[in-house]
Structure formats: C-alpha cells, structure tokens
Amino acid sequence: MMKDLTCVIIGGGYAGLQALKSIQKKTRGIANGRRIRFVLLDKQPGHLRKLRMFRPTATEEEIIIPWNQLTLKDVDFVQGSVASVESTEKRVRYTDSQGNDARMRYDLLVVAVGSIVREPDPDQGGIALTDPQAAEDIRERWRANLQKAAREMNPKERKRLMTIAVAGAGISGIETSAELALAMRKEAMALGLNPSEVSVYMLNAKERLLPEVSGKLRRKLEQQLIECGVTVLHNRKALREEAGSLALNNGVCLPVGLCIWTLGLIPNPGLKGMGLPLTLDGKVMVDECYRVKGMPDVYSIGDCSGIVDPRDGRATQMTCFEAGEQGLRLGSIVRADLEGRPAPSHHSAKSNMDAFTIALGQKGVFWMRKWGIDMVMTGKLPGRIKKLVEDTASMLR
C-alpha cells in the first residue's frame, strides 16, 4: 500500500485558506493514486480576519475565528510557529503551542505567512493598529478618555480628550477613522457630552487620498468621511506623540487624547530565519508559477511572496483580492506539477480592472473602473458587499 502524501500549508490567512481549498478541489485529495493529507500550520488558535482589524477599535467584535468554525474539511490543524524549512530533508521545523521544538515532514509545502503592519519607532508614541490586542487597547483608551471628558471642567482639556488622530490614510486608516468617529459620537451622546466636539483627524502624508483611484471616487470618499465626522488633513505627516501633543511635519502640534498609527504592510519578518530565498524587500523568491527558487515542491503566495507578472514585470499588490486569486491559481499549478503537465503562470488579477470596496461604519464606498469607465456606489449596499467578501475570504460557515 502506497503511503499518503502530506501537503503542509504554513499560514491560515486569506491566501493560505484559499490555497488549501483550491488544492483540495483540483486534486480531489488524490495524486497519482496516493491520498493527500492536508495540514494547516499556524501560530494562532484560529483564523485572524485581518480585513476587520479596525472593528475591535470601536466595538467588542471577535476577529480570531476558531478553525472548526470555518468551512474546512479533511484538514489537520497544528498550532505552532515555524522556525525553518529544511528543503533537503523535506521537513518543517517549528515551535509548538507548548514551546517545544518539533518537526513535520512534507511532500508539498505552501508558504503563505503573509504580512504584518509596519510599526512606528517606539519613541513616536501612540498605538499602532497591529493586532486584535492593539485594537482592544485603542477601544479602552478612547472610552476612558470620553469618561474623563464627561467630568472635565476645562473646555480645552475636554476637547483634547475627545480628539483622536489616525496617522496613515490607506484603506486601513480610512476604515479605522470612520469607525471611530461614528462610535465616539454615539458614546459621547450616551455620556451627556456634545457629539459635535468629537474630532477624528486622519493624516495623509500625500497630496490626495488613494492616488491609484479616480478623482470621482476620491471626491465621494472625502464627502462620506466628512459625513462620518472625519477631518482629512493632506500633506500632513505625524512625527511624534507625547503627553497629549502630536507633532506634525508642518510644525503644528495637535492636542490629542490618542494617536493611532496605520502605516501599511511589510512582509512577515519571520521569513528571514526560515532558510527561504528572499528578495531585497524581504519576500520569498518565486517563479511565475509560485514555485520557490531552488526548493522542489515548495510554493509561496500572498503578501510574503515576491510575485511578478511575467507579461509586464509588474509586482503584485499586497491585497486580499490578489492573495485569493493566487490561491485559486495555485490549485491548478499544483495539480499540473503532480501530473507532469505545463502549469498555468501568474497574471495580475487587476490587469484590466480596478476595484475597491471600503467600509465606512455600516455604509461604504464601492468603486470599479473597467475599460476606462468609472462606477462609484455609496451607501449601505457597498458595506454589505464588503462584509460578504470578507466572510467568503475567511470561509465562515
């Protein structure tokens, strides 16, 4: 009797989940008459819904979902943090949840460890929105500030306690700012404060929001942010927050109760010790079929991978949409490789179309540009679309 093949997926984020499901579907769990055993290896006790990281800043929402609550079938879960990939022996070395050193053999390996949020220097103050704990800390801080404001007699100090600055104006910064402005106004009213005294400033280091989108979307987005209670400051960079004062690059000091950093993503720094070939910017080196250079039967996709479109040399964006597309394609690639056939190569998901869905509280903004035609939709429907996309990407039951 032939031994089962073992396919190990490192990382249960959006890319890893999609890769797992796609390989299962394309191979039907069989390769050359041998059953494929699937193992998901992740350091978390569940799937972290990174797209909803902003939500716990405003409300008590659990964004780590236990693995058994996802639509995963025929997969073993192992909690552990990967130390290295020993490709010659075809083994993964990892530290298990009890802190023990362990090893696992593989026949196929998918590295999808994703990215982490870029953090400011420790002396820059504030709180970086990096994980669920940071989101909870943010929520506790602004709520405590509003409670102090309700007792504060000095108008200037009360205003400071009711002010938040969000440093960083990518999608994460936009969604966090809107969510906080709405939640703080509601809480202020409950505490007998004037909700119009709540100030949420979003600091955009560039001249305009989201340079890659159309002017039509930017105008709609800014209008929606104003309606949520967010003030956008363009060409403004936060330098340092100390003792309730945030220094900006134009010499102004903004009195704030809290500064939140949303500075974008960097590839998972844990890759540096894993023994994988890396690009200069710290991503795994792969070919056009996501195969890791010099490591047979090892693939890498998602934010941690240096994937380039072979047609135009364009590097892929670090987005959930791209990760999902790569995961889907990887199923076909793995099947072709197992059967000794030519595999499909990567092509950018957005080569002929741009699309964004941004949540603004219960509402949102949806934008699509195809063949030069702009379509912008605002209101509750885009909010529902985004929630549906997130639930699908997270494979919720």
N, C-alpha and C positions, 0 to 999 in steps of 0.2 A: 504494500500500500504506500502510495506517494505521500510525502509529508506536506502539510499545508504551507502555503506562502504567507508571510507576515508583512502587511503594509502598515507602517507606522506614520501617523500624521502628527507632527510636532506643532502645536498651536491650535486651539479651538476657537479662534476668532472667525470673522466672516469668510476669509479666504480658506482657512482650514476646514470649516464646516462644508463649504461648497465643494472643495476638492474631495472630501470624504464621500459626500453624496454622489458626486459625479463619477468617481472611480467605481463605486459600488454599482451604479446604474449601468455604466458602459461595459463593465466586465461581467456583470451579474454574479459577482463573487467567485468567479472561476477563471483560472488562467492555465491553458494547456492541460486541462483535466485535473488541475490541483485547486483545492478550495483556498480562497484568500481570507485570511483572518485579519480584521481591521482593529488597530489600536490607536486611540486618541490620547496623546500625552500632553498635558497642560499643567502649569503650576497653580492654576486657580481651581477651586472646588466646583466651578460652573462656568458657563459662557458669559463673558463680560460684554454687555451691549454698549460698545464704545460710542455708537451714534447717539445714545441717550445719556451721555455723561453729564450733560448740562441739567438734566431733570432733577437729580437729588440736591442741586444747589437751591432749589425753590420748594420742593415738596418731598415727602418721605416715599420715594419710589425705589424699589429694589431692582438694581440693574445687573446683578450677577444671578443668572438663572441656572439652577441645578441641571446637570447633564440629562437626568432622567425626565426632565420636563420638555426636552426638545424632541423633534421628530427623527431621532436617530435610531436605527435598527441594526442589529448584528454588529455591534462595535463594543470593544472593551475599553473602559476608561482607566487611565493611570494618572494619578496626580504626582507631579514631580517637575523639577527644574533642570533643564538639560545643561550638562557641563561641556560635553564634546561629542562629535560624530567621528567614530573610528571606521572610516570607509573601507580600509583594507580587510578588517575583520567583520565588516558589516554589522557594527554594534553602535548603539547609542548609550553613552554614559550619562547618568542623571542622579540627582539627589531626590529621594522620595519624600513624601509628606512627613515622615518621622525624622528626616535629616540623615538618613542612611545613604551611603554610596551604592548605586545599583547599575546594572547593565541590562540592555534588551537587544536581542538580535532582530535584524530586519532583512527582508528580501527587496522591499521597495520602501523608500523613505521620502516623505514630503515635508519640507521645512517651510512653515508658514507662521513664524513667530511675530510678524507684524512690526508695529512701530510703538514708540512711546511719545508722550507730549514733551516738547522742549521746555526745560525749566530755566528760569532766570538765575542769576548768581544769588547765593544765599543772602548777601548783604543788600539785595534790592528790595527786601521786604515783601509784604503781601502774601497771597496764597496762589500757587499755580494749580489750575484745574487738571490734575494728572490722573486721578483715580477716584473710585467711589468714596474713600475716606476723606479726600480733599474736598469733594463736593459736599459731604456732610458737614465738614468743618466750616465751609463757606456759609451754609444754611444756618448753622448755630450762631455764627458771628453776626450776620446781619440782623437776625431775630433778636439777639441780645442787645445790639445797638439800638434797634427800634424801641425796645422796652426801656432802655436808658433815656432815649429821646422823649418818651412819654412823661418822664419825671424831670426832665431838664428845663430849667427856667431861662437859661441864656439862649437867645434865638440863634446866635452864630454856632454855638456848640451843638444845639439841636439839629441845625441844618447839616453840619458835618456828619453827625451820626446817621443821618438819613441819606447820605451820599455814598455811592459806590462808583469806582472806576474799573472798567474792563479793558485791560491792555492787550490789544490784538483784535483785528477786525476781519478775520477769516470767518468761515461758516460757524465754527465753534463759538467765536466771540459774539457773532450776531445772535445766535440762538440763546446763548447764556444771558446776554444783555436784555433781550426781550422777555425771557422767562422771569428774570429777577425783577425787572421794572414792574411787571404785572403782579407778581407775588408780593412785592414790598408795598405797593399801593393798597392792595387788599388787606394786608396785615396792619398797615398804618391806620386805615379806617377802623379796623377792629379795636385798635388801641386808643382811639379817640384823637389821633393825630390828623393833620391835614394831608391827604394823599398827594396833593399837588406839590408838597415840599419834598417829596422823594425825588432824588436826582440820580440817574444812572448815565454815566458818561462812557461812551465807547471810543477808545483812542485808536485811530487808524494812522499808521506811520506813512501811508501812501496818500496820493492826491485824491483818490476816489476808491470807493468800495469795489472789491472783486474785479480787478482790471480786465479779466478774461471774459466778462459778460457784457451784454449790450447796455447802452445808455438807458434804454426803455426799462430794463429790469432794475437798474440802479435807482432810477427816479421812483419807481414803485416801491422798492425796498426801503429807501430812505423815508418815504411817506408813511409806510407801515410801521417803521421803527419809531417815528415821531408819535404816531397814534398809540404805540405801546408805552411811551414815556421815556424813550431813549434819546439822548443827545449825542450825535456823532461829531467828533472833532477830527477833522482831516489834517494830515501833515503834523500829527502830534504823536510823539513817542514818550512813553513813560520811562523815566530813568531810575527813580528810587522812591520808595515809600518809607517814611519814618515818622513815628509819633503823630500819625494822622495827617501828614502832609505829603502829597505826591508831587515830586519834581518832574516837570516836563521839559522837553528839548528846546522850547522857546523861552525858557527862563521863568515861566509861571509856576507857582506852587498851588496845587489844587487841594483844598481841605477835604479829606475823605474819611469815612468810617472804615473802609475796606478797599484794597486794591486786589483785583483778580487778574492773573496772567493766563492768556490763551495764545501761546506763541507758536502754534503749529506743531508738526510732527517730525521726528527723526527716526531712522531705522533702529530697531531694537539693539541697544548696546551690548546685550548678552551674546550677540553673534561673534563678537571679537575673540572670545575664548573657545569657540566651538570647533575650530580647525577647518572651517569652510573658506574657500577662496572669496575674498571681498574686494569690491571696487573702492576707489579713493573716498567715496562718501559713505562707506560702511555697509553697502548692500551686497547680498550674495551674487557672485558672478554666474550667470546662466546663459545658455544659448537661446535661439529663437523658439525652442520647444521646452523651455523652463528646466532643462537638464543642467545640473550643477557641473561646472567645468572640472574635469579630472576625477569625478566621483560617480562611477557607474551606478545606475538605479536610484540615484538621489535627484530629487526635483525641488524647486523652490519657487513660490509665488507670493503675491501680495506686497505689502509695504516694505518687507525686508529684502525684496529681490530687485536686482538691477536689470529690469526688463526693458528692452529697446525694440521699437517697431522696425523690423528689417527693411520695410519699404522706404521709410523716410528718416530713420535714425532718431526718431523722437522717443524720449524716455517716458515711461508711463507715469501717470499721476498716482499719488498715494490716496486713493479713494476707495470706498466700499464697493462702488459700481465696478471699477476696474478689477478689484480683487475677486468679485463674484464672477465676472466674465472669464478671468484666468482660471478660476476653479472649475468652471464648466468645461473649458477647453482642455484642461489637464486630464479629465476623464478619457477623452478621445486620444490624447497623446499617449497616455499610459497603456491603453488597450493596443494602439498601433505598435508601440515598442515591444509589448509582450508577444505580439503576433508576428513581429519582424517586418512590419509594413512601414512605408513612409508616414511620418506623423504630421498633423497639421501644425503650421507655425503661428506664432503670435501675431496679432494685428491689433492696434489700439481700438478700444471699444468705441471711442468717440471720434473716429476719423472723419465721419461725415455728419456728425450730430453733436450738439452740446446740450446738456440738460442739467438743471439744478432744482432741488426741492429743499426749501428752507423753512424750518418750523419757527413760528412766532406765537408762542403760547398755544392756544387751541387752534389758531389760524396758521396761515403760512403763505409762501410765495412759490409758485411753480413756473419755471422758465424753460423753454425749449427753442433751439434755433436749428433749423434744418433747411438746406438749400437756400440759405440767406433769408429765410422767413422767421421773424421773431414772434413767439407766442408767450404771453405772460398772463398768469391767472393768480388771483389773490383770494383770500377768504378761508372758509373752513375746509373746503374740498382739498386744497393742497396740503393742509395739516393732516387730513385723513389719508391722503396718498402717501405722505412721508411715513406715517405710522404703519401703514400696510407694508411699505418697502422694508422698514426696519424689522417688522415681525417676520417677514418672509426671509430676510437675510439671516436673522437669528434662529430660523427654523423652529419657531414656537409651535406648540401643539394647538 
